[in-house]
Structure formats: C-alpha cells, structure tokens
Amino acid sequence: MYLSKEKKEDIFTKYGKGKNDTGSAEGQIALFTHRINHLTEHLKKNRKDFNTERSLVKLVGKRRALLDYLTKKDILRYRAIVKELGLRK
C-alpha cells in the first residue's frame, strides 16, 4: 500500500496544525498532492488505465477547489502551502 497510516500521520503533522488535524485545508492539500504524484507515476507506466486517469482529474479538481478556498480565506496561508509543496500556482 502506497499510503500507510504512518505516512498519512507524517503528512498531517508536517502540513496540518497538529498530528490529528486532518481537516485543515493545508493538510488536505498536502495529502491530495501526495496522491496526485503517486497516480501520475502510475499513469506514466500504465497509460491506458482510464479509471485511474479519471480519479486523477477528480483529485486535481478537489485540490484546486481547496486552493481557491484558501486564496479567498487567507492569502498568506495559500502562498506558504504552494511554496512548501512546490506547486506551480
């Protein structure tokens, strides 16, 4: 399994506000980014896996919605998470 319980806790500890803070926008964006990177690597090897491609597009949309929310809510938090994760926008 590519995303173990420990890896998930590490992501939320690093980017969230605490170890058990799974609801913050930053933690969710970081988790989505990890999953997107994993699915992108999978699709490079399996280019005809259309179900995974659809899942990837949905995840990118969810992450974009959270980033838009964070832009409206607090631009400094948005800029910080984009810089930490190395996202283009």
C-alpha positions as a Markdown table, in Angstrom:
| # | Residue | x | y | z |
|---|---|---|---|---|
| 1 | Met | 0.0 | 0.0 | 0.0 |
| 2 | Tyr | 1.5 | 3.3 | -1.0 |
| 3 | Leu | -0.2 | 5.4 | 1.7 |
| 4 | Ser | 0.2 | 3.8 | 5.1 |
| 5 | Lys | -1.2 | 5.2 | 8.3 |
| 6 | Glu | 2.2 | 6.4 | 9.4 |
| 7 | Lys | 2.8 | 8.3 | 6.1 |
| 8 | Lys | -0.6 | 9.9 | 6.5 |
| 9 | Glu | 0.2 | 11.0 | 10.0 |
| 10 | Asp | 3.5 | 12.4 | 8.8 |
| 11 | Ile | 1.8 | 14.5 | 6.2 |
| 12 | Phe | -0.8 | 15.9 | 8.6 |
| 13 | Thr | 1.9 | 16.5 | 11.2 |
| 14 | Lys | 4.1 | 18.4 | 8.8 |
| 15 | Tyr | 1.5 | 20.4 | 6.9 |
| 16 | Gly | -1.5 | 20.5 | 9.2 |
| 17 | Lys | -1.8 | 22.3 | 12.5 |
| 18 | Gly | -1.2 | 19.2 | 14.6 |
| 19 | Lys | -0.9 | 15.4 | 14.4 |
| 20 | Asn | -4.6 | 14.7 | 14.4 |
| 21 | Asp | -5.6 | 17.8 | 12.4 |
| 22 | Thr | -7.0 | 16.0 | 9.3 |
| 23 | Gly | -9.4 | 18.7 | 8.4 |
| 24 | Ser | -7.3 | 21.7 | 7.8 |
| 25 | Ala | -7.0 | 22.9 | 4.2 |
| 26 | Glu | -3.2 | 22.7 | 4.2 |
| 27 | Gly | -3.3 | 19.1 | 5.4 |
| 28 | Gln | -5.8 | 18.1 | 2.8 |
| 29 | Ile | -3.9 | 19.9 | 0.0 |
| 30 | Ala | -0.7 | 18.1 | 1.0 |
| 31 | Leu | -2.5 | 14.7 | 1.1 |
| 32 | Phe | -4.1 | 15.3 | -2.3 |
| 33 | Thr | -0.7 | 16.4 | -3.7 |
| 34 | His | 0.9 | 13.2 | -2.4 |
| 35 | Arg | -1.9 | 11.1 | -4.0 |
| 36 | Ile | -1.7 | 13.1 | -7.3 |
| 37 | Asn | 2.1 | 12.5 | -7.5 |
| 38 | His | 1.6 | 8.7 | -6.9 |
| 39 | Leu | -1.2 | 8.5 | -9.6 |
| 40 | Thr | 0.9 | 10.4 | -12.1 |
| 41 | Glu | 3.7 | 8.0 | -11.7 |
| 42 | His | 1.3 | 5.1 | -12.1 |
| 43 | Leu | -0.1 | 6.6 | -15.3 |
| 44 | Lys | 3.3 | 7.0 | -16.8 |
| 45 | Lys | 3.7 | 3.2 | -16.6 |
| 46 | Asn | 0.0 | 2.3 | -17.4 |
| 47 | Arg | -1.1 | 4.9 | -20.0 |
| 48 | Lys | -4.4 | 3.1 | -20.8 |
| 49 | Asp | -5.7 | 3.0 | -17.2 |
| 50 | Phe | -8.6 | 5.3 | -17.8 |
| 51 | Asn | -10.2 | 4.7 | -14.4 |
| 52 | Thr | -7.0 | 6.0 | -12.7 |
| 53 | Glu | -6.9 | 8.9 | -15.1 |
| 54 | Arg | -10.4 | 9.9 | -14.1 |
| 55 | Ser | -9.5 | 9.6 | -10.4 |
| 56 | Leu | -6.5 | 11.8 | -11.0 |
| 57 | Val | -8.6 | 14.5 | -12.7 |
| 58 | Lys | -11.1 | 14.5 | -9.9 |
| 59 | Leu | -8.3 | 14.8 | -7.3 |
| 60 | Val | -6.7 | 17.7 | -9.1 |
| 61 | Gly | -10.1 | 19.4 | -9.2 |
| 62 | Lys | -10.6 | 18.9 | -5.4 |
| 63 | Arg | -7.1 | 20.3 | -4.7 |
| 64 | Arg | -7.8 | 23.3 | -7.0 |
| 65 | Ala | -11.1 | 24.0 | -5.1 |
| 66 | Leu | -9.3 | 23.9 | -1.7 |
| 67 | Leu | -6.5 | 26.2 | -3.1 |
| 68 | Asp | -9.2 | 28.6 | -4.3 |
| 69 | Tyr | -10.9 | 28.5 | -0.9 |
| 70 | Leu | -7.5 | 29.2 | 0.8 |
| 71 | Thr | -6.9 | 32.1 | -1.6 |
| 72 | Lys | -10.1 | 33.7 | -0.5 |
| 73 | Lys | -9.8 | 32.9 | 3.2 |
| 74 | Asp | -6.1 | 33.7 | 3.9 |
| 75 | Ile | -3.7 | 34.6 | 1.1 |
| 76 | Leu | -0.6 | 34.1 | 3.3 |
| 77 | Arg | -1.5 | 30.5 | 4.1 |
| 78 | Tyr | -2.1 | 29.9 | 0.4 |
| 79 | Arg | 1.3 | 31.3 | -0.5 |
| 80 | Ala | 3.0 | 29.3 | 2.2 |
| 81 | Ile | 1.5 | 25.9 | 1.2 |
| 82 | Val | 2.1 | 26.5 | -2.5 |
| 83 | Lys | 5.8 | 27.3 | -1.8 |
| 84 | Glu | 6.2 | 24.3 | 0.6 |
| 85 | Leu | 4.7 | 21.8 | -1.8 |
| 86 | Gly | 6.3 | 23.3 | -4.9 |
| 87 | Leu | 3.0 | 23.8 | -6.8 |
| 88 | Arg | 3.1 | 26.0 | -9.9 |
| 89 | Lys | 0.4 | 28.5 | -8.9 |
